[in-house]
Amino acid sequence: MPHLVSLALLVIVLALCLSILFFQGITGVPPLSSNATEAADVVALLKHSGLSKNVGLKERAIVYELGSGWGSLVIALARAFPAAEIRGIEISPLPYWVARLRTRDLPNVKLKRGNFYDCDLADAHAVTCYLMIKPMPKLGDFLDRRLKPRTPVVSISFWFRDRDAAAVLENSGPLGAAALYYWPARKTGAS
Ligand SMILES: C[S@@+](CC[C@H](N)C(=O)[O-])C[C@H]1O[C@@H](n2cnc3c(N)ncnc32)[C@H](O)[C@@H]1O
């Protein structure tokens, strides 16, 4: 009997690990966590954007973390903006469940498992992401359809090439730099 339990546990762990590869194959994005400096840069850029100040007195600022992974950025945002609601969306089950565990004591975090392209985002006061080069153009088009004009969007490392960043922080070095856009932030002359 103990052998059966160990075997079942092994199969579950193996399936979860394979699921990481599977979802990485689908999205083209590995579940890397942002480090403390990158997260601090995102927080600083959101403060610079006036998040919280731009929200009505009775309203709660809502921040969407697209591809919330193991929860590192969600946790930094939840601590930096305790009056805001941080909504993380993650497609890969293992990082999602680990993030659920890590954020269990943070009342202002809501995590959802799924594809962020299925989310509405109409109530977003800000959006954050840390993805890869390939999904950025598709994500840009998606945000064009979903966000209210001038919604702050902060991206770590991989930027929107056809958009003008309003501010950039490079405390983690150029590879971890974070850029702030006021959506849609189209470059002059770009359609
Ligand atoms: C590089 S990790 C960043 C994790 C987290 N944002 C952080 O900064 O610590 C990117 C995550 O985005 C997730 N992801 C990529 N495309 C997605 C999609 N369309 N819907 C939901 N999650 C997605 C991946 O599974 C991965 O865990």
The ligand as an SDF file (V2000), in Angstrom:
LIG
                    3D

 27 29  0  0  0  0  0  0  0  0999 V2000
    7.8980   34.8060  -17.4740 C   0  0  0  0  0  0  0  0  0  0  0  0
    6.5300   34.2330  -16.5140 S   0  0  0  0  0  0  0  0  0  0  0  0
    6.2620   35.6350  -15.4830 C   0  0  0  0  0  0  0  0  0  0  0  0
    5.5590   35.3180  -14.1800 C   0  0  0  0  0  0  0  0  0  0  0  0
    5.1620   36.5320  -13.3500 C   0  0  0  0  0  0  0  0  0  0  0  0
    4.4790   37.5280  -14.1440 N   0  0  0  0  0  0  0  0  0  0  0  0
    6.3430   37.1550  -12.6810 C   0  0  0  0  0  0  0  0  0  0  0  0
    6.7270   38.2650  -13.1000 O   0  0  0  0  0  0  0  0  0  0  0  0
    6.8910   36.5760  -11.7290 O   0  0  0  0  0  0  0  0  0  0  0  0
    5.2020   34.3240  -17.6940 C   0  0  0  0  0  0  0  0  0  0  0  0
    3.9830   33.4900  -17.3570 C   0  0  0  0  0  0  0  0  0  0  0  0
    2.9430   33.8260  -18.2770 O   0  0  0  0  0  0  0  0  0  0  0  0
    2.1510   32.6690  -18.4790 C   0  0  0  0  0  0  0  0  0  0  0  0
    1.3790   32.8610  -19.7200 N   0  0  0  0  0  0  0  0  0  0  0  0
    1.8660   33.0460  -20.9620 C   0  0  0  0  0  0  0  0  0  0  0  0
    0.8680   33.2110  -21.8530 N   0  0  0  0  0  0  0  0  0  0  0  0
   -0.2900   33.1320  -21.1380 C   0  0  0  0  0  0  0  0  0  0  0  0
   -1.6690   33.2450  -21.4920 C   0  0  0  0  0  0  0  0  0  0  0  0
   -2.0520   33.4580  -22.7580 N   0  0  0  0  0  0  0  0  0  0  0  0
   -2.5930   33.1630  -20.5010 N   0  0  0  0  0  0  0  0  0  0  0  0
   -2.2070   32.9580  -19.2020 C   0  0  0  0  0  0  0  0  0  0  0  0
   -0.9130   32.8260  -18.8180 N   0  0  0  0  0  0  0  0  0  0  0  0
    0.0340   32.9190  -19.7720 C   0  0  0  0  0  0  0  0  0  0  0  0
    3.1880   31.5410  -18.5640 C   0  0  0  0  0  0  0  0  0  0  0  0
    2.5940   30.2860  -18.3020 O   0  0  0  0  0  0  0  0  0  0  0  0
    4.1900   31.9880  -17.4840 C   0  0  0  0  0  0  0  0  0  0  0  0
    3.9360   31.3800  -16.2500 O   0  0  0  0  0  0  0  0  0  0  0  0
  1  2  1  0
  2  3  1  0
  2 10  1  0
  3  4  1  0
  4  5  1  0
  5  6  1  0
  5  7  1  0
  7  8  2  0
  7  9  1  0
 10 11  1  0
 11 12  1  0
 11 26  1  0
 12 13  1  0
 13 14  1  0
 13 24  1  0
 14 15  1  0
 14 23  1  0
 15 16  2  0
 16 17  1  0
 17 18  1  0
 17 23  2  0
 18 19  1  0
 18 20  2  0
 20 21  1  0
 21 22  2  0
 22 23  1  0
 24 25  1  0
 24 26  1  0
 26 27  1  0
M  CHG  2   2   1   9  -1
M  END
$$$$
